[in-house]
Amino acid sequence: MTYKSYLSVYAKSFSWAGVFLPKKTLKKCSALYDFCRVADNIADNDEEIWVKEKKFKQFENDFNQKKFESNRK
């Protein structure tokens, strides 16, 4: 799958409104939304709590190591 911002997939209205923002601001907003979306997807998944904990710990580790692309699957 090619890289596509979660903002453009899940928040189409905000993504469209982003044309009125400076590119740098839109990029920062998109990064924040992506972070929140990944955490929310982990929490909302119908998996056992231990699986969610494992996924969140991996997400946290990747984030702390600035491995941002590994969570876009």
N, C-alpha and C positions, 0 to 999 in steps of 0.2 A: 504494500500500500504506500502510495506516495504521501509525503507530508502534507497535511491540510490542518489548519488551525481548527480547534474545537469551536471557536467562536463562529467560524463560517459554517459549521455543520449544525450546532445546537442552538445558536443565538443569531439566527439569520437577520432579524430586525436590527440588532445592535451592530452586526457586521456591516449591514447596508448603511447604517447611520455613521459608521466609521469613516465613510468617504469625506465627512465634514471635519474630521480630526486630523491633526498633523500625523504623518506616518509614524514618527517616533512615539507619540502618545498612543496611537492605535496598537502598535506593537507591544507596548507595555501592558495595555489593557488586555490584549489577547493572551499574553503570557500569564497574567493573573487569573483570567478566566480558565485557561487550560489547567493550571494548578488546581483550582477549585473543582473543576469538572472531574479530574482524575480521582481526587479524594472522594467526591460525591458518588462516582460510579463504583468505587470500592465499597463504600458504605451501603449503597442501595442494592448491590448484588445479592442474589438469593443463595449465598454460600454459608457454610458453617463459620462461626465467629473466628475460629482458629485460622481459617483460610484468609479471612478478611485481615486479621492481624498480621499474618505473614505478608500479604500483598502490601499492606500499608507500611510495614517496616521496610520492605524493598523500595517502595515509593519514596519514603523518607530518606533512605540511604542514597538512592539515585539523585534526589533533589539536593542533598547536602554535598554530593560529589559533582554537582552540576551536570548530571547525565540526563538532560531534559528529554531527549528524543526517545529513550527507552520505554516511556510510558504511553506513547502514542500508538497503541496497537489496537 
